Amino acid sequence: MNIFSKAVNFLKQVRLELGKVSWSSRQELIGATAVVITITCIMAVFIGAIDLFLSKILSLMFR
């Protein structure tokens, strides 16, 4: 079996396995994306607030 036939066989098996995958619907994907964006924004604000707070404390300590 040469390398070309191995590659073709591999790609056939990949296509077969992808047919077995349970893909999310568009609505599920949009909902999950909204959750990820919302949590990311909340965490960014939280980390930014902590950073601001700690930098103010350190600037007061080293004045």
Secondary structure, 3 states (H helix, E strand, C coil): CCHHHHHHHHHHHHHHHHCCCCCCCHHHHHHHHHHHHHHHHHHHHHHHHHHHHHHHHHHHHCC
